[in-house]
């Protein structure tokens, strides 16, 4: 998979649209209602677009505590509407991540809205997280994509943040899990992240993932999924095929704050210095 074929850019910079809590979640703001959520999504999408990102991912970031697997129908309905709102204000390719680990719903939302790709936190294998044991559901996600005849690419995390490995050592994750995700789970690309939101991704982990990909002759880009900043994006893109940025784009570097156009521009400019 060539990132440029899906995202339209060499070594793309992908920005996060972190949604506020949706209806039904404990932190949902009933006073603001759904319109406030749509306005926040529009605002952040427009600011990311104005700052020069190559793609966006819409994520139900505010819904903690997250359902470990399938989310309820009302979450799917709201996410479908919100992805439509984002797609209406940007020409950038849009992705979907349904937390905590609902790949099939992400594919369904993407297929219904014309989104280009999804992110799946645990696509194969198993991880221990605050939701308990998260098990890969590649068999469901990829079969649903086939049934829907959806042109939706699947990006799978390896060593996903806010979790620990189950049944294998962390040092083994890159070679074995990457191979499983792509060769057996049929993921189109993989994402390597740090320990948590905004936490830097270990350069050795990125290098190991790229080496494992190349050694196996796999056609799968490696993205870095956390901790990228204006200071580190250039160095990161000398190894990785793309970056996904959330916290560094937000006012004050806080993932829960609105997107800052100036912060986006700084990261994109640093990326361009390497890409150009």
Secondary structure, 3 states (H helix, E strand, C coil): CCHHHHHCCCCEEEEEEECCCCCCCCCCCCCCHHHHHHHHHHHHHHHHHHHCCCEEEEECHHHCCCCCCCCCHHHHHHHHHHHHHHHHHCCCEEEEECCCCCHHHHHHHHHHHCCCEEEECCCCCEEEECCEEEECCHHHHHHHHHHHCCCCEEEEEECCCCEEECCCCHHHHHHHHHHHHHHHCCCCEEEECCCCCCCCCCHHHHHHHHHHHHHCCCCCEEEECCCCCCCCHHHHCCCCCEEEECHHHEHHHCCCCCECHHHHHHHHHHHHHHHC
